[in-house]
Amino acid sequence: MRIREQIEATGHARVMVVLKQVTTRVKGRVQLAMAETQERQHESATKLMRYFKAFEDSRANLILRERPPSTSRPSMTAVAEVGGAALGVSALPMHALQVESWSVRYFPILGVLLGTVDQEGFEALLRAKDEVSALSVPPEFSLIRPLPNDSAALAGMPPGVSWGLNRMCIPNLWDGGLTGKGVLVGHLDTGVDADHPALVDAVNVYAEFDDIGEQIPDAPIQDSGFHGTHTAGLIAGRPIDGSSFGAAPGAMLASASVIEGGDIPARVIAGLEWSLGQGCRLINLSLGLRGYDPAFTAIMTLLRQRGALPIAAVGNEGPATSRSPGNYVQVVSVGACNQEDAVWSGSSSQTIAHPLRVAPDLIAPGERVWSCVPGNRTALLSGTSMAAPHVSGLAALLMEHRPEATIADIERAILNSCQRPQGASTIRANRGIPNAIVARDSL
């Protein structure tokens, strides 16, 4: 077990604890009892926090020590409130939270603890079967980097509706009055350039999480690279200069900077917690860990139980590869196709054993895709990072069409609308490309 190996090597290990929930049966179906769950998890967190300890050589504390003096030491209040105050986190006992170092973080909306333990603390968590639902090492995500298409980009973005939107029949939903209006899409990425003409009124709220996953108060809206602005544009970009590339141009974004750099697991978990706190029913994830790692499956399940549908890119490493969480059964897993309906050569695909299935669930336009990038520019990129936002935009349109639909209804409509292109194999394309008209009419 990796936790034991880490403790043996360094004397401590970082662990992610998912707290147990309370469920009830309604008409024979198991349902989450949210109020009771929050109360129980608050009590469990209070009990379990004493098993965590701070270590000078832990990742978070090493990062803390390298901060400039003005930001090197979080206040007691900041430490206590990390993850949000929805359940009165500041009232939790402080014995496991150090003023000058981190030992544990509590995310009350998700019901997750993230911190460091020694052997004694680890064994205590293993024994806490009444409080702990899952115990694992948090996965190390990275950006799913797209490939540029520089030679084609010299000609500039063509006018009209992008080939990807046309291929998915998105404009037909626009003609019916659907734009994604009233839908808030969670967008966890490198940030966003909200001053870009295509996004100038699209970012409803923004958060930046620093190197240890702490939200930076009043952070200026920015993109640390270009990836986040490009994916944001494909979800909700407004038409510019006679060109349209945003699938849901009336939707709003809750955009967070969570990657790259620093303590990425803490940043991503904090971003997911924040997205739920904003009321997002849809979260786009163009990031992942190479290979199949089940450690984050419990987190994806939590998102769904709390009413948010995760849509994730499957990866850009080609056949017989995939990325987590883009290969989880709990997410809508998206691969990439090109303008000729062929699977893009870099699009990952893999058979996953437990439960037996193929990732991705579907493919969407991802090769040679135009969208906005910082500096009032546009860029042509290829990747499953470009494909996933097309599907997120479609989901936003469907949520506007049927606000009462559950996320399972939305997911089912998208998956059932897919048609696999002639000549494409199931192992590479799975269900195929979604059709927005079919998806809408099935709700």
Buried (B, 14 or more C-beta within 10 A) or exposed (E): EEBEEBBEEBEBBBBBBBBBBBBEEEEEEEEBBEEEBBEBBBEBBBEBBBBBBBBEEBBBBEBBEEBEEEEEBBEEEEBBBBBBBBBEBEEBEEEBBBEEBBBBBBBBBBBBBBBBBBBEBBBBBEEBEEBBBBBBBBBEBEBBBBBBBEEEBEEEBEEEBBBBBBBBBBBBBBEEEBBBBEBBBBBBBBBBBBBBBBBEEBBBBBBBBBBBBBBEEEBEBBBBBBBBBBBBBBBBBBBBEEBBBBBBBBBBBBBBBBBBBBBBBBBBBBBBBBBBBBEBBBBBBBBBBBBBBBBBBBBBBBBBBBBBBBBBBBBBBBBEBBBBBBBBBBBBBBBBBBEEBBBBEBBBBBEBEEEEBBBBBBBBBBBBBBBBBBEEEBBBBBBBBBBBBBBBBBBBBBBBBEEEBEBEBBBBBBBEBBBBBEEBEEEBBBBBBBBBBBBBEBB
